[in-house]
Amino acid sequence: MKLTNAFRGFGMAAFAFFIGRAFIMGINPFAVGFLAAVCLYEESAWLVFAALMAGMSFGTITVAVAKYGVVFVIIMAVLKIKNSIFFRNKTLLAAFIVSSMIFLVDLTAGYIQYGNVEIIKSLVEASLTFSSTVIFHKGIVSIKEDHLKIAYDNEAALSVLALSATVLLGMPDNVKGIVFAQSFALFMLVFMLYKFGLGMGLLWAAVSSAVCFKDMSDMQYLTAWMIVTALTYIIVLFLDVGRLWFAIIFLTIYYLAGIGYYEMLLSLDSQKAVLSAILIFILAPNSMMLRLDDRQKIKDSGNSSEWGRLVIERVNKLADAFKRIEYTFAGESGTGIGFGDVGEIIEQFTNQIDSRVPINKTIEAGIIEELSARAVMIKDIFLVKNPDDRYEVYINARVGRGSLVTADTVKKIVEDKMKVKLVLKDESRSIVSRNYDIICMVEKPDFTCKTAVRRLSRYDEDVCGDNFYVGDLQDGQKLLLIADGMGNGEKAARDSENLIDSLEELLSAGFDKDMSIKVVNSYLAKKNKGESFSTLDMLLVDLYSGCGRLYKQGAATTFIKRGDWIELIKSTSLPVGIVEEAVCEKCIKKFYSGDIIVMVSDGLLESIVFENKEDYMQELILNSEAAEPDELAGEIVDDIKNLSGNRLKDDATIIVCKIVKSL
């Protein structure tokens, strides 16, 4: 990655230097357009500015350098504030502003220097500035973000060719024995042919010949290069060789063509050029050299058996969840789950499976390069965008004999290339094996939850009638549940356990939260005939956004602490299982790092001997200096047990949850 970035950074500065030399008729609109395009892409404008000025300083009159220096400074001053005003994603508008600017500066400079204005010349320079800004911006985006796009996007291909041809225009033919123009032209020819095929190779041969050679006799190079290009492609296509053999075949045909007919190919400068071009071609980073056919092989494997196996595993998990729900509701009619509800769940599931999105090809090439260096072979890389617009990354990979690579190493490489924090999913392998297997990653949530739970029986020898659940759902949500069964002992424990199990099964299967509560309430009301019930206290925290949803039916007050401030969330609704249409109260809260949520069952509050129990609990939480949930839960339980003389009024449960920003 560092080598590739250094190569591209050096290349962009080199481009700027040679474009700075690309004067035609005493003007250089290409330099203005290139700097504007760089500013729009948010590259290092000062580095490009310095390289452009350095290029212009060679053999250019001082007045022209001064004029363009002023224009460059104004462009950077204007376009660098585009994010705060109106240039974002508006290349045409920016190009118009820049071309208008060069038009006015050119008129002013002409008047100062010659005492008159040349409107036609100024209009020509402004028009060329406008078009080069648009074209160069497209070319920079293609090179920096998705260079394989050149193969199937005509605009991208022509933009890169135009940018490269302008660089070639500013290159000297020969400086102290170093051949510049031909070396660059031949490197681009080999690069385009190897990476994109015969069409792009021949197109570059034509473009570079037109720019490189100054008289018609030299145009024999065009014919020679095209013949060498075509023969190389045919042989390579037949043999299906790699980069090194590709270079050897190109050199062989080049020299055979020179010996047999095109003697100019064997001139000293031509040989220096072709050998330099081949050397750069061989040493270039692998991520730059991922060929279109190699990319297609990876793309085609997206329909691999491993992806199909992953889909089947998920379908089986969904089916198992429905079986568990059926077991939980065994013998009960009218649970409230209709065919439409089941169909909606299946539709959401299949939509998530089908939501594969294309991965940026440059990023993909970088991942392949880094993993290849660790002897990891990639069969497939693909992205899935889930319904919450979060990305999941799947890599089908294996290692060679004698290599040991952990899934965490793969994750770190993918994070570095994608610039996104990731975590391994539960279904992912922890080590890359010698057989192809899928490593699954998902965007890392912005928050985590630290939790602590205490559950106390009213009588030490009895089973606690409360039940709780703390766990993670598949969609990046933390689920916290407290169910308080009517009374004490085993019967209350069974009632609260039924409520917890039913809700857990439905939510894990993907059912809507409101629908899940409605189904469970209907089920328990029919099963218990209103003779027993359980309170429900449920909190769902979205670990990506920090938003929490609280659901309460007959539950005790929840306390939310933020610094020196505390909020109470109360419930006045009936518990679950009394009537089928009982209302579940719900509210949405935005949580921040450091917030503490304290959920309790009635037994804890009832054991407070003071009349205003909630006020006492509120002061207890506010005055606590405990920084961790476990400490706070212990302090609250110990205080209330001491306050009640170790004689609780009812079974009691407390869950303390602290929201923490992920590192």
DAWO-V179124 format. One record per residue. RES is the residue in one letter. NEAR is the number of other ideal C-beta (glycine too) atoms within 8 Angstrom. Layout:
# DAWO-V179124
RES_NEAR ; RES_NEAR
This chain:
# DAWO-V179124
M_9 ; K_5 ; L_7 ; T_12 ; N_8 ; A_8 ; F_11 ; R_10 ; G_9 ; F_8 ; G_8 ; M_12 ; A_11 ; A_10 ; F_12 ; A_18 ; F_13 ; F_14 ; I_16 ; G_15 ; R_14 ; A_13 ; F_9 ; I_7 ; M_5 ; G_5 ; I_11 ; N_13 ; P_12 ; F_13 ; A_16 ; V_17 ; G_19 ; F_17 ; L_16 ; A_17 ; A_14 ; V_14 ; C_14 ; L_13 ; Y_10 ; E_4 ; E_11 ; S_6 ; A_11 ; W_7 ; L_12 ; V_15 ; F_13 ; A_8 ; A_14 ; L_17 ; M_13 ; A_10 ; G_15 ; M_14 ; S_7 ; F_7 ; G_3 ; T_10 ; I_5 ; T_6 ; V_8 ; A_12 ; V_12 ; A_8 ; K_11 ; Y_14 ; G_9 ; V_9 ; V_12 ; F_14 ; V_9 ; I_10 ; I_14 ; M_13 ; A_8 ; V_10 ; L_13 ; K_8 ; I_8 ; K_13 ; N_6 ; S_4 ; I_6 ; F_6 ; F_11 ; R_6 ; N_3 ; K_8 ; T_11 ; L_7 ; L_9 ; A_14 ; A_15 ; F_9 ; I_10 ; V_16 ; S_13 ; S_9 ; M_12 ; I_15 ; F_12 ; L_8 ; V_12 ; D_15 ; L_11 ; T_8 ; A_10 ; G_13 ; Y_10 ; I_5 ; Q_7 ; Y_5 ; G_4 ; N_6 ; V_7 ; E_8 ; I_7 ; I_6 ; K_11 ; S_14 ; L_9 ; V_9 ; E_13 ; A_14 ; S_9 ; L_12 ; T_16 ; F_13 ; S_10 ; S_16 ; T_18 ; V_12 ; I_13 ; F_17 ; H_13 ; K_12 ; G_14 ; I_13 ; V_11 ; S_15 ; I_10 ; K_9 ; E_8 ; D_10 ; H_12 ; L_12 ; K_10 ; I_12 ; A_11 ; Y_4 ; D_9 ; N_5 ; E_7 ; A_14 ; A_12 ; L_9 ; S_13 ; V_13 ; L_11 ; A_12 ; L_15 ; S_12 ; A_11 ; T_14 ; V_14 ; L_15 ; L_11 ; G_12 ; M_11 ; P_7 ; D_8 ; N_9 ; V_6 ; K_4 ; G_6 ; I_7 ; V_12 ; F_11 ; A_11 ; Q_14 ; S_13 ; F_12 ; A_15 ; L_13 ; F_12 ; M_12 ; L_15 ; V_14 ; F_11 ; M_12 ; L_16 ; Y_10 ; K_13 ; F_11 ; G_9 ; L_9 ; G_7 ; M_14 ; G_14 ; L_11 ; L_11 ; W_15 ; A_13 ; A_10 ; V_11 ; S_15 ; S_13 ; A_8 ; V_9 ; C_11 ; F_9 ; K_3 ; D_6 ; M_4 ; S_5 ; D_10 ; M_10 ; Q_9 ; Y_12 ; L_12 ; T_9 ; A_14 ; W_13 ; M_11 ; I_10 ; V_12 ; T_14 ; A_10 ; L_10 ; T_13 ; Y_12 ; I_8 ; I_10 ; V_12 ; L_7 ; F_6 ; L_8 ; D_5 ; V_8 ; G_5 ; R_9 ; L_8 ; W_10 ; F_13 ; A_12 ; I_8 ; I_13 ; F_13 ; L_11 ; T_8 ; I_12 ; Y_11 ; Y_10 ; L_8 ; A_14 ; G_13 ; I_6 ; G_6 ; Y_5 ; Y_11 ; E_7 ; M_11 ; L_14 ; L_9 ; S_8 ; L_5 ; D_10 ; S_12 ; Q_10 ; K_13 ; A_13 ; V_13 ; L_9 ; S_12 ; A_14 ; I_12 ; L_8 ; I_10 ; F_13 ; I_9 ; L_5 ; A_9 ; P_9 ; N_9 ; S_11 ; M_10 ; M_11 ; L_13 ; R_9 ; L_10 ; D_6 ; D_8 ; R_13 ; Q_8 ; K_8 ; I_14 ; K_7 ; D_7 ; S_10 ; G_10 ; N_6 ; S_10 ; S_5 ; E_12 ; W_14 ; G_9 ; R_8 ; L_12 ; V_9 ; I_8 ; E_9 ; R_10 ; V_9 ; N_8 ; K_8 ; L_13 ; A_8 ; D_8 ; A_12 ; F_10 ; K_8 ; R_9 ; I_13 ; E_8 ; Y_7 ; T_10 ; F_10 ; A_6 ; G_3 ; E_9 ; S_4 ; G_6 ; T_9 ; G_9 ; I_7 ; G_6 ; F_5 ; G_6 ; D_10 ; V_10 ; G_8 ; E_8 ; I_12 ; I_9 ; E_8 ; Q_10 ; F_12 ; T_8 ; N_9 ; Q_10 ; I_9 ; D_6 ; S_10 ; R_8 ; V_8 ; P_4 ; I_9 ; N_8 ; K_12 ; T_12 ; I_10 ; E_13 ; A_14 ; G_12 ; I_14 ; I_14 ; E_13 ; E_12 ; L_12 ; S_11 ; A_6 ; R_10 ; A_9 ; V_13 ; M_9 ; I_13 ; K_11 ; D_13 ; I_12 ; F_10 ; L_11 ; V_12 ; K_10 ; N_11 ; P_8 ; D_7 ; D_5 ; R_10 ; Y_11 ; E_13 ; V_13 ; Y_15 ; I_13 ; N_14 ; A_14 ; R_12 ; V_13 ; G_8 ; R_4 ; G_3 ; S_9 ; L_5 ; V_11 ; T_9 ; A_12 ; D_8 ; T_9 ; V_15 ; K_13 ; K_8 ; I_11 ; V_13 ; E_11 ; D_9 ; K_11 ; M_9 ; K_5 ; V_8 ; K_7 ; L_13 ; V_10 ; L_11 ; K_9 ; D_3 ; E_6 ; S_11 ; R_9 ; S_7 ; I_8 ; V_13 ; S_8 ; R_6 ; N_5 ; Y_7 ; D_11 ; I_11 ; I_14 ; C_12 ; M_14 ; V_12 ; E_11 ; K_9 ; P_10 ; D_9 ; F_14 ; T_7 ; C_11 ; K_9 ; T_11 ; A_12 ; V_11 ; R_11 ; R_10 ; L_12 ; S_12 ; R_11 ; Y_6 ; D_4 ; E_4 ; D_9 ; V_7 ; C_11 ; G_17 ; D_17 ; N_13 ; F_13 ; Y_10 ; V_10 ; G_7 ; D_7 ; L_11 ; Q_6 ; D_7 ; G_12 ; Q_10 ; K_13 ; L_14 ; L_16 ; L_14 ; I_17 ; A_17 ; D_17 ; G_18 ; M_9 ; G_8 ; N_10 ; G_9 ; E_6 ; K_10 ; A_16 ; A_14 ; R_9 ; D_18 ; S_15 ; E_11 ; N_12 ; L_17 ; I_13 ; D_9 ; S_15 ; L_15 ; E_12 ; E_12 ; L_13 ; L_12 ; S_9 ; A_11 ; G_10 ; F_11 ; D_5 ; K_10 ; D_8 ; M_11 ; S_12 ; I_15 ; K_10 ; V_14 ; V_13 ; N_14 ; S_12 ; Y_13 ; L_16 ; A_15 ; K_11 ; K_9 ; N_11 ; K_6 ; G_8 ; E_4 ; S_10 ; F_15 ; S_17 ; T_15 ; L_18 ; D_16 ; M_13 ; L_16 ; L_13 ; V_15 ; D_10 ; L_12 ; Y_11 ; S_5 ; G_13 ; C_10 ; G_13 ; R_10 ; L_12 ; Y_14 ; K_15 ; Q_17 ; G_11 ; A_12 ; A_12 ; T_11 ; T_15 ; F_14 ; I_14 ; K_12 ; R_10 ; G_5 ; D_3 ; W_6 ; I_10 ; E_7 ; L_10 ; I_12 ; K_5 ; S_12 ; T_4 ; S_11 ; L_9 ; P_13 ; V_17 ; G_14 ; I_9 ; V_7 ; E_7 ; E_4 ; A_13 ; V_7 ; C_13 ; E_10 ; K_9 ; C_7 ; I_8 ; K_9 ; K_7 ; F_12 ; Y_8 ; S_7 ; G_9 ; D_11 ; I_14 ; I_16 ; V_15 ; M_12 ; V_16 ; S_16 ; D_10 ; G_16 ; L_15 ; L_12 ; E_9 ; S_15 ; I_12 ; V_5 ; F_7 ; E_3 ; N_6 ; K_10 ; E_9 ; D_8 ; Y_10 ; M_14 ; Q_11 ; E_8 ; L_11 ; I_14 ; L_9 ; N_6 ; S_9 ; E_4 ; A_8 ; A_4 ; E_9 ; P_12 ; D_8 ; E_9 ; L_15 ; A_14 ; G_11 ; E_11 ; I_17 ; V_13 ; D_8 ; D_9 ; I_13 ; K_11 ; N_8 ; L_9 ; S_12 ; G_5 ; N_6 ; R_6 ; L_13 ; K_8 ; D_12 ; D_16 ; A_17 ; T_18 ; I_14 ; I_15 ; V_16 ; C_16 ; K_13 ; I_15 ; V_10 ; K_7 ; S_9 ; L_2
